[in-house]
């Protein structure tokens, strides 16, 4: 697969994964929004039921008070008791026992003074002419009964609402019967509902004066709340309703209210975070974790898929390169073999000429020059045959660590003054199958190439020769088709590195980046030598950061018998490769 095709395929994979993630996210988001609406609806229904219950309880309490108070007014009109009449006080105390929400029952005369009271003789002696619940009857002769806003007791006993009834004797205003209803009775009811965090029940007078509250907050009782505090931006009109104020996706304030039909009160249930949408927030958190897990899984799958496709692309490139080199090797081997036959004829004829003209000095000198040229040509042919895997090898087990240590001086000579050579040898590295002379020649070749890749202007470079045992995990990481243990011998340099174009042709014979100074047979010879042994070659290189050539040899026991390598005949048997990084 070409690089452009691989990139296009990778982008397509990422696009599909991103589209899948978006679709799942949209589905999860829509489900969460639906569940949010469901929970808000459920909370609204619950609030309506609670406010209806509170309305019924509150109306029942005030109806009971009004009924008792009507009886007190009738009894007062019928008995016409004197002020501080003990019998009437007893009657008031007896009626008080029927009303758990009432602190005291008393009668205010037309002059504004308390005439009779259930808490006598502890009732206030000061006139009540300034109290709104008394003045209303003076100002409005038609008023029969009423309930006042919260009033604070002059005896210091706290807040109460005055439930009142006009007393008429002989058609004339004879005073006002008053029942002091305290808010603690309502707070006890609210407490029994076991509200959750963020939930508040309140009882308001019709002018928004707070009468009772749970959780209790005495500082707010008797104070008038703003319309926004109670109803938010809504007018809160109507007998009942629910007002939802949204402050973002997670912060929601819901107030359900219900007006009492026979009393000037409004009961409210307000739900705020954390009670409102608490379960939904848990679901959001769970969905977020699930989406995070899905995101991680998709990323892992995309990365894994890209790795597999990159691996497939590299394998495809290696196969293509191997086939190309195989074809070049077959052609090169055939030409080298034919050329060797021609050289044999030339050498034979040179020997004949030498026998025919032994005393001629000039002929002898020309023959020596020709024989040297034939020998050089023969060495070149041997290199070509080795690349083509037709050369003969003396294969036997060798200890790569010992061989490298023994020839360290030779490697340092090959590196010259441009680079220092260091050995990093793995003591646990097993022996390997190789032709020792060709093994040393390959190391010298690689060190010489590394030397040529080092830029003199940057100072003395470094060349490191390493050995190591190759584990199964490392073999998989290197994408090696190894059926038996391997030994890795690497030459790492700090040179200028190679780009992808160079790496694609680096093992081909006669390919060189040195111009007229190179033959282009060094790496080709190394490639052919290692592959003839059944090993593999990898190159890592980053432009500007150096290169690393890794040779993988078959590992053997030290006492293994010498063997002759099988000559590969198909591209799949010679999976030479290049893996570039950077």
N, C-alpha and C positions, 0 to 999 in steps of 0.2 A: 504494500500500500504506500503510495507516495505521501510525502510530508503534508502537502496541501490537502490531499484526501483525508489524511488522519486528522488534521486540524478541523476540517469541515465536519467529519464524523464526530469528533469530540464536542464541537459546538452544538451539533444536533442532539447528542446525548444530554448535554447540559440543558439545552432548551426543553427537551422532553421532561427531564427531571424537574426543572423549574415550573413548567406548565402543570405537571402533576401536583407539585407542592402548592401551587396557587389554587388549583381546583379543590384540593383537600382543605386548604386554609379557608377558602370561601364557604365550603360546606360546613366546616366546624363553626365558622363565624356565624353563618345563618342559623345553625342549630342552637348556638348559644344565645343569639338574639331572640329566637323563638322561645327558648326556655326562660329567658329573662322576662319576656312578656307574660308567660304562663305564671311565673312566680309573682310578678307584680299583680296580676289578676287574682291569684290566690290570696295574696296579702290584702288586697282591697276587699275581697269577700269576707275574710276573717275580720277585718277592721269594721266593716259594716255590721256584721253580726254582733261584735262587741259593743259598738256604739248604740245599737238597738237595745241590747241588754241593759246598758247603762241608762239609756233614756227611760226604759220601762221601770227600772229600779228607782231612779230619781223622781219620776212622776208619781210613782207609788208612795214614796216617802213624803213628798209635798202634799199629795192628796190626803194622806193620813193626818198630817199636821193640820191641814185646812179643815178637815172634818171635825177633829177634836176642838179646834179653835172656834168653829161655828157653835159647837155645844157650849163652850165656855161663854161666848157672847150671849147666847140664849139664856144660860143660867144666870148670868150677871143681870140681864134685863128682867128676868123673872124674880130673882131674890133681892135685887137691889141692896147688896151688902154694904155695910159701912166700911170706911177705910180701915185696913189692917184687921179685917174680920177673920178670926182664927178658923172658923168653919169654912170660909171660902178659900182660905190658904190651904186647908187640908184637901179641899176639892181640887184645887190646882195641882197639888203634889200628887194626888191620886191619878189625875189625868196625865201628868208628866211621865208616870211609869209606863204608859202605853206608847210613848214616843222615844225610842232610843236615840234618835238624831237630834233631840231638842234638849238644850241645857236648862232653860227656864221658861215658865209661862207667867205673864204678868198682865195687869190691866192698868192702862194709863187713863187718868181722868181727863175731862175736857180742858182742865187747867194745865195739863202737861205733866202732872206729878203722878208717880206710881201709887196706886191705891191698894192694890192687892198683888201678891207675888208668891210663886211657889218657893222662892228662896228667901222669903221674909224670915228674919228681920235684916238680912244681908243685902237687900236690894238697894240701889242708889237712891239717895234722898233728893238729889238735884233734879230740877225740872228737865223734861225732855222736849221742850217746845222747839229746840233747835234741830232735833233729829228729823231727818227727811221722811222717815216712815210715819211720823206723827203729823208733820206739817202737811203732808199730802191730803190727809182727811179734812184738815181745816180749810185748805185751799179748794178742795173739790168735794162739795157736799154729795155728789152722786157716787163717789167711790165707795164700793162695798168691801172689797178685799184687795190685797196687794202683797207683793214680795219685794223687799228692798235689796239694793246692792249690799255687798259685804260691809258690815259696821263693826268697828272695834269697841269692845266693852269698856265702859268707863270704870268698871271695877277691876280692869286689868286681866280679865279672863280670856282674852283672845277675840278672834273674829267670829261673827255670826251673821246670818241672814234673818231679817225680821219678817216673819210671815204674819200678816195683820188682818184683822176684820173690824169693821165699824160696829160699835155698840149703839143701839137706838133704844131709848126709853121714852115712851109716850110721844113718839114721833120726833124726838129731839136728840141731837148728838150728845151721847153720854160718855164717850171715850173710845179707846181702841184696845182690843185684845191682841196681845203680842206673844208669839212663840219664837224664841231665839234658837234657830237651827244652826248647829256647828258643823264645820266641814269634815271633822275627824270621822264621822260616820261614813261619808263617801270615800274617804281615803282608805278605810278598812275594806270596803268593797273592792276598790281598785287593787289593793294589795293581794286580795284573794285570787285575782286573775293571773298571778304569777307571770308578770311581763318579762320580756327578755331585755338584754342591753339595747339601749337606743330607742326603747318604746316609752311613751309618756301618755298618761291619761289626765285630762284636765276638764274642769267644770267652770264655764264662764257665765257671768251675768250677761244679759243682752247687750250691755254697753261695752263688753269685752273686759270687764273687771274680773280678775281671776278669783274664783271661789274656793276651789279645791284642786289638789294636784298630787299625782303619784308618778314617780318618786317625789316624796315630800320636799318642799322648799318653802319654808315659812316666809322668806324674804319676798316672795313673789305674790303671796296671798294679799288680796285687797288692792293690788295695783292693776291699773288698766294696761292691757297689752295693746300693741299696735296691730292694725289689721294684717300687716305683713307677718308678724309673729304667729298669728293664728292661721291665716288663710294664704300666706304668701302673696303673690301678685294677683290672686283671684279675689273676686268680690265676696265669695263665700255666701252668696244668696241662696235662697231655697230652704226647704225644710231639712234636707239632708244632702250629702254629697261627699265626694272624695277629690282632693286636690293633690296633684303630683308635681313637685318642683324638681327638675333635673339639673344637676350640676356636673356635667360630664357623663361618662358611661357608667361609672361605678357609684357615684354619689347621687342618691335619690332620696328625697324627703316626701313622705306621703302623709297627708292629714285627712282623716275621715271625720266628719262632723254630723251632728243630728240635733235639731232644735226641739225642745220640749213643747208639746202642744198646749199644755195648760199652765205653763210656768215660764218666766222670762229667762231661760237658761239654754246654753248650748254645751253639749258634751263633745269632746274631741279625743281622738286617738292619733297620736303622731308617731310615725315610725321613721327612724333615721339609721344610717350605718352605726353600729355593725349589724343590727337585727335585720334590717331590710336588705334583701338580696344576699344574705350571708351564705345560704346554700348555693346560690348561683356563683358567688365568688369562689367557693370551693371547686365548683365545676370548671370555672375559668382557669383556676390554678391547675387542676388536673388536665384540662385541655392544653394548657400551655406546656406542661411537662410532656404530654403525648406528642404535641407538635415538635417540641425540641428533640424528642426521641426519633420522630419521623424524619426531621431535618437531618439529624446525625446519620440515620440509616440511609437516607437518599444520598447524602454526601459520600458515605462509605461505599455505597453501591456504584455511584458515578466514578469515584476514584478507582474502585476495583475494576469496573468495566473499562475505564480508560487505560489502566495498567495492562489488562488483558489484550486490549486492542493495540496498545503500543508494543506489547510483547509479540503479538501476531505480526505487527508491521516489521519489527526487528527480525523476527524469524524469516519473514518473507524476503526482507532485504538480504539476510545472510544466505538464504537459499539462492536468490538471484545472483549474488556475488559469487557464491560457491560454484554455481553453474557457469558463470562467466569465466572464473579462474580455471575451472575444470576444462572448459573449451580451449582457453589459452594454453593450459598445461598440455593438453593432448596435441595441440598444434606445435607447441614448443618442443615437446618430447619427440614428436615425429621428425621435426627439422633437426633437432640435436642428434638424434640417432643416425639420420642420413648423413649429417655433417661429420659425425664420428667415423662413419664408414669411409667418407672421402678423406678424412685426415689419416685413416689407416693406410689408404692407398698412397697418400703423399709421403707418410713416414716410411713405407716400404720402398718407394722409389728413391727416397733420400738415402736409405741404406744401400741400395744398389749402386747409386752414384758414388757413394763413399768407397765402396769396394772397387769400382772401376777406376777411380782417380785418387788413390791414397796418397801419392807423393805431392800432389798439386796443393800448394799452400793457399792460394786464392780460393780454389774450390772448397778446400777444407773449412776456411773461414765462412764462406757463404752457407755451407751445410750446417755449421754450428748455429748461425743466425736463424736459419730456417727451422732447425730442430727446437730452438727456444720458442719460436713463434708457434710451432705445432704444440709444444707443451702448454703454452698459455692458452691456446685455443682449446686444448683438452680440458684444462681446468674450468674454462668457461662452460664447456659442454657438460662437465660433471655438475656444475651448479644448476644448469638448466634441467638436467635429468633429475636432480634432487628436487627441484621445484615441481617437476612433472611426476614425482614419486616413482621414478623408474631407476633411481640410483640404488646402489647396494649399501646396506647399513649393517654394521656389526652391533646388533642390539643385545644388550644384557643389562641386568640390574646395576644401577649406580646409586651412590649416595650423593644427592645434589649438594648437600652442605659441604661434604668433604671435597668434592670436585671444585666447587666455587672457592673454598679456602685455599686449595692448592694452586689455583690459577688466578688468585687475587692480583698478583703483580702484573700478569698479562692484561687483566681488565683495566688496571690503573694506567698501563702504557697506552691502551686503546683510548682511554679518556683524555690522556695528555694533561697539559697544565690548565685546561679550561674548566675542569670539574674534578671534584674529589669523589672517590668511589667508596661507598660504605656497604657492608654486608649486614643484613638483618635476617638472621637465620632462625627458623623454628626448630628447636631441638627435637620436637615430636614429629617433624616431617618425615614421612616414610621414604623408602627408596623408590626409584622409578625406573621404568624401562626406557633406555635411550642408547644411542651410539655416542660414547663419551667424546670422541673427537668432534663429531658434529654438534653435540651439546655445547662444548666449549666454543666452537666456531659461531654458533648462534648467539651465545652470550657476548662474545667480542663484537659481533655484528650489531647487536642491540645497543651496547655501550657506545660504540662508535657513532651510531645514529643519534643517540642521546647527546653525545658531545657536540655533534654538528648542529643540534637544535638549540644549544645554549648561546645566548647573546653575550659576547665578550664584554660589551660596553657596560653591562650591569654587574660586572665582577665575576668572581669564580662561582660556577654553578655547583649543583650537587646531583649525583647519580646514586640511587639506592637499589641494590639487588636484594630481593627478599625471597624467602621460601616459606611455605606453610602447607599444612594439611587442609584439604578441602572437605568440609562437612557436607552432609546431605542438604542442609538448609542453604549453605553457600552455593552449592551446585545449582539448586533451584533458583537462587537469586541471580546467578550468572547465566541462567537459562542454558545449562550444559546438558547435553544428551549423554550423560555418563551412566554406564551400566556397572561400573566398578569404581573403587576409590581412586582419587586423583591427587596429584601433588601440584601445587601452584608455584611457579618461579616467575617473579616479576622484576622488571627493570623500570624504575620510576625516575623521571628527570624533572628539573626545574626550568626547562626550556621554554620556547615560544609557543608550543602547542600546535595543534592542527585544527582546521575547520572541517565541516562535514564533507565538503567537496573532496578534500585531500583524503579523508578517512575512507571515502567510498572506493578509492582506487589504490590504497596504500600497499596492498599485497600483490598487485598485478606486476608481472615482470616488465622491466624497462621503464616503469613509472618512477620518476624521481622529481624532487623539488630542488635539487642541487645544480641544475643546469648541466653543463659539460663535466662537472666534477664527480658526478655519480653515474653508476651503471643501472640503477633501478633493480638490482637483483638481490640486495641484502635481505629485505623483509620477505621477498618472494621465496628465497631459499629457506628462511626460518619457517615460513608458513608451510612449505612443502615438507620440511623435515618433521615438524610436529604432527602434521596430519598423517604422514606416512606411519607414524608410531601409533595412530589412533587417538591422538590428543586433540586439543582445540586451542585456539588463540583468540584473545580479546584485547581490544585497545580502548583505553579511556583517554580522552584528551580535551582540554579546555584551552581555547585560544588565549594566549598570554599567560597561562598558568602552568604549562607543562603537560607531559604525557606519561602514561603508564601502559606498558605492554605486558600482558599476562599470558604465560605459557602453561597449559595444563597437560601434564604427562600422566600416563597410567601408573598407578602406584602398585608396587609388588613387595613381597617379602625379600629380605636381604639375601636369602639362600635360594631364590627362585632360579630355575634353569634359564639359560639364554633362549630367546625366541626370535623368530623372524617376523617382522610386522606384516600384517595383511595389507596388500595394496588395494586401496579403495577403488571401485570401478563405477560408483554412482555418486551423484551430488549429495544424496542423503547421507552417505558414509563419510563425507568430508565436510562436515558442517563448520567450516572456518567462518569466522565472524568478526564483526566490528561493532562495538557498542560505544558510541560517543556520548560524552556528557559535556554540558556547558553550552 
